[in-house]
């Protein structure tokens, strides 16, 4: 093992996923020399094992479901999906798990890529150990940004490792369709992967410990998604715990808390995430290895004026788009502090990730889609806001009926009755993912209900649900 001479940069970024890439983009745009350290593929979890492959799997599923609702098309799409073609298309969207294009992008912005395992080795210092054992010591004049993301969290079940369980990585990269698949969990990964693999030909059983799917959203979101999964042939069991898992002659055997036995070819655990901070040298700077990192709104780690934690590692919002938002804020804050610019860290300022608290959007790409931004009714009430929820059946909107026969969906607007601004909005129904940004603008912009009346939705679109929501608020 050899050690090269220390290399100095203005900024060192640990992790080259979308979050790390965006931090580097902003610091390079400000003229700061920047190093990016990556131990796997440049592009990170989102590009290869999460957002892109999962949506590539789901797009044909949703398109077929939409076509089956349209007169003149439904007879043409009665047959099964072409699973090999879908999987091949997925492989194209992951660039066949090659990162050449992402590396070229980093080169294009002028950031230096260091491949290998990066660990903090003291304040403003990162030691990178390459695959060949060579070590490089990178020092940062201004900031180190930890953008190492999160990993799937497996439960502590005896013998689980011997079963060879799927996590989100295996679920999005599998090369064949299992005959039977058990999905353990009720969150976004569980709902989306159950939707995808059921449609691709697997017999899916979903085991949910809680009361229903998508527990962080309004209750009706999980109810509508579970109903659709069951109609598609999946078996969704709520209030069900897993007591043991084993593999017998190649077959996965699950025993539930009720004593039921479920057999499958594969089992996916979608039961939470853990930060990838266990082996990045946090102990060298007085932080606990494996911990989530607490940050202020400029994404600076509490008690460390040079250390930033951006994206999943700070646990504020485990979503790629929100991590990229944080990265833009963090990059701007690093640049401002480096150049002596006055920090604009007030709420909604250029150097404050305020949206993390009030306006986080998310789309679940199931059929029906579920999309939400801001607070649910329960969250708003728990936060002490005086609110009123207004619900509308989406099928009452002309655009929904045109979108597809038998359209089923629901919308909810949570209104602060004191300020008459929106605290949260939820849509569930086919095609609603493209509605959520209008709600995000309304929530983040604190647009009053009185002004929303002047935002006229085009007819006949599903967006006319905004008019129905405002009418319901006025009339009740």
VEXDREN-2710 file (C-alpha; in Angstrom, 1 decimal):
% VEXDREN-2710
k/r/px/py/pz
1/UNK/0.0/0.0/0.0
2/UNK/1.4/3.4/-1.0
3/UNK/0.4/6.9/-0.1
4/UNK/0.6/9.8/-2.5
5/UNK/1.2/13.4/-1.5
6/UNK/-1.8/15.3/-0.2
7/UNK/-3.9/17.1/-2.8
8/UNK/-5.7/20.3/-1.8
9/UNK/-9.1/21.4/-3.1
10/UNK/-11.5/24.1/-2.0
11/UNK/-14.3/21.4/-1.6
12/UNK/-14.3/17.6/-1.3
13/UNK/-17.5/15.8/-1.9
14/UNK/-18.0/12.2/-0.6
15/UNK/-20.4/10.4/-2.9
16/UNK/-21.1/10.9/-6.6
17/UNK/-24.8/10.2/-6.7
18/UNK/-27.2/13.0/-7.9
19/UNK/-26.8/14.8/-4.6
20/UNK/-23.0/14.8/-4.7
21/UNK/-23.0/15.7/-8.4
22/UNK/-25.2/18.7/-7.7
23/UNK/-23.1/20.0/-4.9
24/UNK/-20.0/19.7/-7.2
25/UNK/-21.9/21.5/-10.0
26/UNK/-22.7/24.5/-7.7
27/UNK/-19.3/24.8/-6.2
28/UNK/-17.6/24.5/-9.6
29/UNK/-20.0/27.2/-11.0
30/UNK/-18.8/29.4/-8.2
31/UNK/-15.2/28.9/-9.2
32/UNK/-14.2/26.6/-6.3
33/UNK/-11.9/23.6/-7.1
34/UNK/-13.8/20.4/-6.3
35/UNK/-13.0/16.8/-5.8
36/UNK/-15.6/14.0/-5.9
37/UNK/-15.0/10.6/-4.3
38/UNK/-17.0/7.6/-5.3
39/UNK/-16.6/3.9/-4.3
40/UNK/-19.2/2.5/-6.8
41/UNK/-20.8/4.0/-9.8
42/UNK/-20.9/7.7/-10.6
43/UNK/-24.6/8.5/-10.7
44/UNK/-25.4/6.7/-7.5
45/UNK/-28.4/4.7/-6.2
46/UNK/-30.9/6.7/-8.2
47/UNK/-29.4/6.1/-11.6
48/UNK/-28.8/2.4/-11.2
49/UNK/-30.9/0.8/-8.4
50/UNK/-33.7/3.2/-7.6
51/UNK/-35.5/6.0/-9.5
52/UNK/-34.5/5.3/-13.0
53/UNK/-34.8/1.5/-13.2
54/UNK/-37.9/1.4/-11.1
55/UNK/-39.7/3.9/-13.3
56/UNK/-38.5/2.1/-16.4
57/UNK/-40.2/-1.0/-15.0
58/UNK/-43.3/0.8/-14.1
59/UNK/-43.9/3.0/-17.2
60/UNK/-45.2/0.1/-19.4
61/UNK/-47.4/-1.1/-16.5
62/UNK/-49.0/2.3/-16.1
63/UNK/-49.3/2.9/-19.9
64/UNK/-51.1/-0.5/-20.3
65/UNK/-53.4/0.3/-17.5
66/UNK/-54.3/3.7/-19.0
67/UNK/-54.8/2.1/-22.4
68/UNK/-57.2/-0.4/-21.0
69/UNK/-59.4/2.5/-19.7
70/UNK/-59.7/4.0/-23.2
71/UNK/-62.4/2.9/-25.7
72/UNK/-60.9/1.7/-28.9
73/UNK/-57.7/0.7/-27.2
74/UNK/-58.6/-1.8/-24.5
75/UNK/-58.9/-4.8/-26.8
76/UNK/-55.5/-4.1/-28.2
77/UNK/-53.8/-4.4/-24.8
78/UNK/-55.5/-7.5/-23.4
79/UNK/-52.4/-9.6/-23.4
80/UNK/-49.5/-9.7/-21.0
81/UNK/-46.5/-7.4/-21.0
82/UNK/-43.4/-8.5/-22.9
83/UNK/-41.3/-8.9/-19.8
84/UNK/-38.0/-9.5/-21.6
85/UNK/-38.5/-6.3/-23.6
86/UNK/-39.4/-4.3/-20.4
87/UNK/-36.3/-5.6/-18.6
88/UNK/-34.1/-4.8/-21.6
89/UNK/-35.5/-1.3/-21.7
90/UNK/-34.8/-1.0/-18.0
91/UNK/-31.2/-2.0/-18.6
92/UNK/-30.9/0.8/-21.2
93/UNK/-32.0/3.3/-18.7
94/UNK/-29.3/2.2/-16.2
95/UNK/-26.7/2.4/-19.0
96/UNK/-26.2/-1.3/-18.4
97/UNK/-24.7/-0.3/-15.0
98/UNK/-21.9/1.5/-16.7
99/UNK/-21.1/5.1/-15.6
100/UNK/-19.1/6.4/-18.6
101/UNK/-21.7/9.1/-19.4
102/UNK/-21.9/10.4/-15.8
103/UNK/-18.1/10.5/-15.6
104/UNK/-18.0/12.6/-18.8
105/UNK/-20.5/15.0/-17.2
106/UNK/-18.3/15.4/-14.1
107/UNK/-15.3/16.0/-16.3
108/UNK/-17.4/18.6/-18.2
109/UNK/-17.9/20.7/-15.1
110/UNK/-14.3/20.5/-14.2
111/UNK/-14.6/18.4/-11.0
112/UNK/-11.9/15.8/-10.3
113/UNK/-13.1/12.2/-9.7
114/UNK/-11.3/10.0/-7.3
115/UNK/-12.4/6.4/-7.3
116/UNK/-12.2/4.4/-4.1
117/UNK/-13.4/4.3/-0.6
118/UNK/-13.3/7.7/1.0
119/UNK/-13.1/8.2/4.8
120/UNK/-12.7/11.3/6.9
121/UNK/-9.4/11.3/8.6
122/UNK/-9.7/14.5/10.6
123/UNK/-11.0/18.0/10.0
124/UNK/-11.2/19.0/6.3
125/UNK/-9.4/15.8/5.3
126/UNK/-10.5/12.8/3.4
127/UNK/-8.4/9.7/2.7
128/UNK/-9.3/7.7/-0.4
129/UNK/-8.2/4.1/-0.8
130/UNK/-8.4/2.8/-4.3
131/UNK/-9.1/-0.7/-5.5
132/UNK/-5.3/-1.2/-6.0
133/UNK/-4.7/-0.2/-2.4
134/UNK/-3.2/3.2/-3.3
135/UNK/-4.1/6.0/-0.9
136/UNK/-4.7/9.6/-1.6
137/UNK/-5.2/12.3/1.0
138/UNK/-7.5/15.1/0.0
139/UNK/-7.7/18.2/2.0
140/UNK/-10.4/20.9/1.7
141/UNK/-9.8/24.6/2.3
142/UNK/-13.5/25.3/2.8
143/UNK/-15.8/22.3/3.0
144/UNK/-16.3/18.6/2.9
145/UNK/-19.8/17.5/1.9
146/UNK/-21.0/14.0/2.9
147/UNK/-23.4/12.8/0.2
148/UNK/-23.1/9.1/0.7
149/UNK/-26.9/8.4/0.7
150/UNK/-28.7/5.5/2.4
151/UNK/-28.9/1.7/2.1
152/UNK/-31.7/-0.8/2.6
153/UNK/-32.3/-1.8/6.2
154/UNK/-33.0/-5.5/6.7
155/UNK/-34.8/-6.7/9.8
156/UNK/-33.0/-8.8/12.5
157/UNK/-34.4/-12.2/11.6
158/UNK/-32.4/-15.4/12.3
159/UNK/-31.0/-17.0/9.1
160/UNK/-32.2/-14.2/6.8
161/UNK/-28.8/-13.9/5.1
162/UNK/-29.0/-17.6/4.1
163/UNK/-32.3/-16.9/2.3
164/UNK/-30.7/-14.3/-0.1
165/UNK/-33.4/-11.7/0.3
166/UNK/-34.0/-9.0/-2.2
167/UNK/-33.6/-5.4/-1.2
168/UNK/-34.5/-2.4/-3.5
169/UNK/-31.3/-3.1/-5.5
170/UNK/-32.2/-6.6/-6.4
171/UNK/-35.9/-5.7/-7.0
172/UNK/-34.9/-3.0/-9.6
173/UNK/-32.1/-5.0/-11.3
174/UNK/-33.4/-8.6/-11.4
175/UNK/-32.9/-10.2/-14.8
176/UNK/-35.9/-12.6/-14.7
177/UNK/-39.4/-12.5/-13.3
178/UNK/-39.9/-14.7/-10.3
179/UNK/-43.0/-16.9/-10.3
180/UNK/-44.0/-15.9/-6.8
181/UNK/-42.7/-12.9/-4.9
182/UNK/-43.3/-11.9/-1.3
183/UNK/-43.0/-8.2/-0.6
184/UNK/-42.5/-7.2/3.1
185/UNK/-43.3/-3.6/3.8
186/UNK/-45.9/-1.0/3.0
187/UNK/-44.0/2.1/1.9
188/UNK/-43.2/3.5/-1.5
189/UNK/-40.7/0.8/-2.6
190/UNK/-43.0/-2.0/-1.5
191/UNK/-46.0/-0.5/-3.3
192/UNK/-44.1/0.3/-6.5
193/UNK/-42.3/-3.0/-6.8
194/UNK/-45.4/-5.0/-6.0
195/UNK/-47.1/-3.1/-8.8
196/UNK/-44.3/-3.7/-11.3
197/UNK/-43.6/-7.4/-10.6
198/UNK/-47.3/-8.3/-10.4
199/UNK/-47.8/-6.8/-13.8
200/UNK/-44.7/-8.5/-15.2
201/UNK/-46.1/-11.9/-14.3
202/UNK/-45.2/-12.7/-10.7
203/UNK/-47.8/-13.7/-8.2
204/UNK/-47.2/-11.1/-5.5
205/UNK/-48.1/-11.3/-1.8
206/UNK/-47.6/-8.1/0.2
207/UNK/-47.2/-8.4/4.0
208/UNK/-47.7/-5.0/5.7
209/UNK/-47.1/-4.8/9.5
210/UNK/-49.2/-1.6/9.8
211/UNK/-52.8/-0.7/8.9
212/UNK/-52.2/-0.1/5.2
213/UNK/-49.9/1.0/2.4
214/UNK/-48.2/4.4/2.1
215/UNK/-48.6/5.2/5.8
216/UNK/-46.9/8.6/5.4
217/UNK/-49.6/9.8/3.1
218/UNK/-53.3/10.5/3.6
219/UNK/-55.0/7.1/4.5
220/UNK/-57.1/7.1/1.3
221/UNK/-53.9/6.9/-0.8
222/UNK/-52.8/3.6/0.5
223/UNK/-56.4/2.3/0.4
224/UNK/-56.8/3.1/-3.3
225/UNK/-53.4/1.6/-4.2
226/UNK/-54.1/-1.6/-2.2
227/UNK/-57.5/-2.0/-3.8
228/UNK/-55.9/-1.7/-7.3
229/UNK/-53.2/-4.2/-6.4
230/UNK/-55.7/-6.7/-5.3
231/UNK/-57.8/-6.2/-8.4
232/UNK/-54.6/-6.9/-10.4
233/UNK/-54.2/-10.2/-8.6
234/UNK/-51.9/-9.4/-5.7
235/UNK/-52.6/-10.6/-2.2
236/UNK/-52.3/-7.6/0.2
237/UNK/-52.3/-8.5/3.9
238/UNK/-52.2/-5.7/6.5
239/UNK/-51.5/-6.0/10.2
240/UNK/-49.2/-8.9/9.4
241/UNK/-45.7/-9.4/10.9
242/UNK/-43.0/-11.8/9.7
243/UNK/-41.8/-14.1/12.4
244/UNK/-39.4/-16.3/10.4
245/UNK/-38.0/-16.8/6.9
246/UNK/-36.2/-19.8/5.5
247/UNK/-35.3/-21.3/2.1
248/UNK/-36.3/-24.9/1.7
249/UNK/-35.2/-26.7/-1.5
250/UNK/-35.0/-23.3/-3.2
251/UNK/-38.4/-22.1/-2.0
252/UNK/-38.7/-19.2/0.4
253/UNK/-40.9/-20.0/3.3
254/UNK/-42.4/-17.1/5.4
255/UNK/-44.2/-17.7/8.6
256/UNK/-46.3/-14.7/9.8
257/UNK/-47.2/-13.7/13.3
258/UNK/-50.6/-15.3/12.8
259/UNK/-48.9/-18.6/12.0
260/UNK/-49.7/-18.5/8.3
261/UNK/-47.2/-20.0/5.9
262/UNK/-46.4/-18.2/2.7
263/UNK/-44.2/-19.7/0.0
264/UNK/-42.4/-17.8/-2.8
265/UNK/-39.4/-17.9/-5.1
266/UNK/-38.0/-14.6/-3.9
267/UNK/-38.7/-12.2/-1.0
268/UNK/-38.2/-8.5/-1.1
269/UNK/-37.7/-6.6/2.2
270/UNK/-38.7/-2.9/1.8
271/UNK/-38.6/-2.1/5.5
272/UNK/-36.7/1.1/5.8
273/UNK/-33.4/2.8/5.1
274/UNK/-30.1/3.3/7.1
275/UNK/-27.5/6.0/6.4
276/UNK/-24.3/5.0/4.6
277/UNK/-22.2/6.6/7.3
278/UNK/-20.9/3.5/9.2
279/UNK/-17.4/3.5/7.5
280/UNK/-16.7/7.1/6.4
281/UNK/-14.5/8.1/9.4
282/UNK/-17.1/10.0/11.4
283/UNK/-15.3/9.0/14.6
284/UNK/-12.3/11.0/13.5
285/UNK/-14.3/14.2/13.8
286/UNK/-16.2/13.4/17.0
287/UNK/-19.4/11.9/15.4
288/UNK/-20.9/8.5/15.8
289/UNK/-20.3/6.0/12.9
290/UNK/-23.5/4.8/11.3
291/UNK/-25.5/7.8/12.5
292/UNK/-27.8/10.2/10.7
293/UNK/-26.2/13.6/10.6
294/UNK/-28.0/16.6/12.0
295/UNK/-27.8/19.8/10.0
296/UNK/-29.0/23.4/9.9
297/UNK/-31.0/24.7/7.0
298/UNK/-27.8/25.5/5.0
299/UNK/-27.0/21.7/5.4
300/UNK/-24.0/22.3/7.7
301/UNK/-23.5/19.6/10.3
302/UNK/-24.2/20.8/13.8
303/UNK/-20.9/21.8/15.6
304/UNK/-18.7/21.6/12.5
305/UNK/-18.3/24.8/10.5
306/UNK/-16.6/23.0/7.5
307/UNK/-18.7/19.8/7.3
308/UNK/-22.0/19.4/5.3
309/UNK/-24.4/16.5/5.1
310/UNK/-26.6/16.6/2.1
311/UNK/-29.4/14.2/0.9
312/UNK/-30.4/11.0/2.6
313/UNK/-27.7/11.1/5.3
314/UNK/-29.4/14.0/7.1
315/UNK/-32.8/12.2/7.2
316/UNK/-34.7/15.3/6.3
317/UNK/-36.4/13.9/3.2
318/UNK/-35.2/10.6/1.6
319/UNK/-36.0/11.6/-2.0
320/UNK/-33.7/12.2/-4.9
321/UNK/-35.3/15.5/-6.0
322/UNK/-35.2/16.8/-2.4
323/UNK/-31.6/15.8/-2.1
324/UNK/-30.8/17.6/-5.3
325/UNK/-32.6/20.7/-3.9
326/UNK/-30.5/20.5/-0.8
327/UNK/-27.4/20.1/-2.9
328/UNK/-28.1/23.4/-4.7
329/UNK/-28.7/25.1/-1.4
330/UNK/-25.5/23.6/0.2
331/UNK/-23.4/24.4/-2.8
332/UNK/-24.5/28.0/-2.8
333/UNK/-23.9/28.2/1.0
334/UNK/-20.4/26.8/0.7
335/UNK/-19.6/29.2/-2.1
336/UNK/-21.0/32.2/-0.1
337/UNK/-19.0/31.3/3.0
338/UNK/-15.9/30.7/1.0
339/UNK/-16.1/34.1/-0.8
340/UNK/-17.3/36.1/2.2
341/UNK/-20.7/36.8/0.7
342/UNK/-23.5/37.5/3.2
343/UNK/-25.4/34.4/3.9
344/UNK/-29.1/34.6/3.1
345/UNK/-30.3/31.9/5.6
346/UNK/-33.7/33.3/6.5
347/UNK/-36.7/31.1/5.6
348/UNK/-37.0/30.7/1.9
349/UNK/-33.6/32.4/1.4
350/UNK/-31.0/31.4/-1.1
351/UNK/-29.0/29.5/1.5
352/UNK/-31.8/27.8/3.4
353/UNK/-33.5/24.5/2.5
354/UNK/-36.9/25.6/3.9
355/UNK/-38.9/23.4/1.6
356/UNK/-37.6/20.4/3.6
357/UNK/-40.0/21.5/6.4
358/UNK/-43.0/22.8/4.5
359/UNK/-43.2/21.7/0.8
360/UNK/-41.7/18.3/0.1
361/UNK/-43.4/16.7/-2.9
362/UNK/-43.5/13.0/-3.8
363/UNK/-45.0/10.9/-6.5
364/UNK/-45.6/7.1/-6.0
365/UNK/-45.7/5.6/-9.5
366/UNK/-48.3/2.9/-8.8
367/UNK/-51.6/2.5/-10.6
368/UNK/-53.3/4.6/-9.5
369/UNK/-50.5/7.1/-8.9
370/UNK/-50.3/8.9/-5.5
371/UNK/-48.9/12.3/-5.3
372/UNK/-48.6/14.6/-2.3
373/UNK/-46.8/17.8/-1.1
374/UNK/-46.6/19.4/2.3
375/UNK/-48.4/18.1/5.3
376/UNK/-51.2/15.6/5.5
377/UNK/-54.2/16.5/7.6
378/UNK/-52.9/14.5/10.6
379/UNK/-49.4/16.0/10.3
380/UNK/-50.8/19.5/10.1
381/UNK/-53.0/19.0/13.2
382/UNK/-50.0/17.5/15.1
383/UNK/-48.0/20.5/14.2
384/UNK/-50.6/22.7/15.9
385/UNK/-52.0/24.3/12.7
386/UNK/-55.8/25.1/12.6
387/UNK/-56.7/23.4/9.4
388/UNK/-59.6/22.1/7.4
389/UNK/-59.5/19.3/4.9
390/UNK/-61.4/19.6/1.7
391/UNK/-62.0/16.4/-0.4
392/UNK/-63.1/15.9/-4.0
393/UNK/-63.9/12.8/-5.9
394/UNK/-61.6/13.1/-9.0
395/UNK/-64.2/11.3/-11.1
396/UNK/-66.3/14.4/-10.9
397/UNK/-63.9/16.3/-13.1
398/UNK/-64.6/16.1/-16.8
399/UNK/-61.0/15.7/-17.7
400/UNK/-60.8/12.5/-15.6
401/UNK/-63.6/10.9/-17.5
402/UNK/-61.9/11.7/-20.8
403/UNK/-58.6/10.3/-19.4
404/UNK/-60.2/6.9/-19.0
405/UNK/-63.5/5.1/-18.4
406/UNK/-64.2/4.2/-14.8
407/UNK/-61.7/6.7/-13.5
408/UNK/-61.2/6.4/-9.8
409/UNK/-59.4/8.9/-7.7
410/UNK/-59.5/11.4/-4.9
411/UNK/-58.0/14.8/-4.0
412/UNK/-57.5/16.5/-0.7
413/UNK/-56.5/20.1/0.1
414/UNK/-55.5/20.9/3.7
415/UNK/-56.1/24.6/4.3
416/UNK/-54.8/26.7/7.2
417/UNK/-58.0/28.5/8.3
418/UNK/-56.2/31.4/9.9
419/UNK/-53.9/32.4/7.0
420/UNK/-56.0/30.7/4.3
421/UNK/-53.0/29.1/2.7
422/UNK/-52.4/25.5/1.7
423/UNK/-50.5/23.3/4.2
424/UNK/-50.7/20.2/2.0
425/UNK/-52.3/18.7/-1.1
426/UNK/-52.8/15.0/-2.1
427/UNK/-53.9/13.5/-5.4
428/UNK/-54.6/9.9/-6.0
429/UNK/-55.6/8.6/-9.5
430/UNK/-54.3/7.8/-12.9
431/UNK/-52.0/10.6/-14.3
432/UNK/-52.0/12.7/-11.2
433/UNK/-48.2/12.7/-10.9
434/UNK/-48.1/15.6/-13.4
435/UNK/-50.5/17.6/-11.2
436/UNK/-48.3/17.8/-8.2
437/UNK/-46.0/20.6/-9.2
438/UNK/-48.9/23.0/-9.4
439/UNK/-49.7/22.1/-5.8
440/UNK/-46.0/22.4/-4.9
441/UNK/-45.9/25.9/-6.2
442/UNK/-49.1/26.8/-4.2
443/UNK/-47.7/25.3/-1.0
444/UNK/-44.1/26.6/-1.3
445/UNK/-45.4/30.0/-2.5
446/UNK/-47.9/30.3/0.3
447/UNK/-50.5/31.3/-2.3
448/UNK/-53.7/32.4/-0.5
449/UNK/-57.0/30.7/-1.4
450/UNK/-58.3/34.1/-2.6
451/UNK/-55.5/34.3/-5.2
452/UNK/-55.9/30.6/-6.3
453/UNK/-59.4/31.5/-7.5
454/UNK/-57.7/33.5/-10.2
455/UNK/-55.5/30.6/-11.4
456/UNK/-57.9/29.3/-14.0
457/UNK/-57.5/25.6/-14.9
458/UNK/-57.8/24.7/-18.5
459/UNK/-60.9/22.8/-19.6
460/UNK/-61.2/19.8/-20.0
461/UNK/-58.2/18.7/-18.0
462/UNK/-57.8/16.8/-14.7
463/UNK/-56.3/20.1/-13.4
464/UNK/-59.9/21.3/-13.1
465/UNK/-59.9/19.5/-9.8
466/UNK/-58.4/22.7/-8.4
467/UNK/-61.7/24.5/-9.1
468/UNK/-63.7/21.7/-7.5
469/UNK/-61.5/21.9/-4.4
470/UNK/-61.9/25.7/-4.1
471/UNK/-65.6/25.4/-4.6
472/UNK/-65.8/22.8/-1.8
473/UNK/-63.8/25.0/0.5
474/UNK/-66.1/28.0/-0.2
475/UNK/-69.3/26.1/0.2
476/UNK/-68.6/24.2/3.4
END
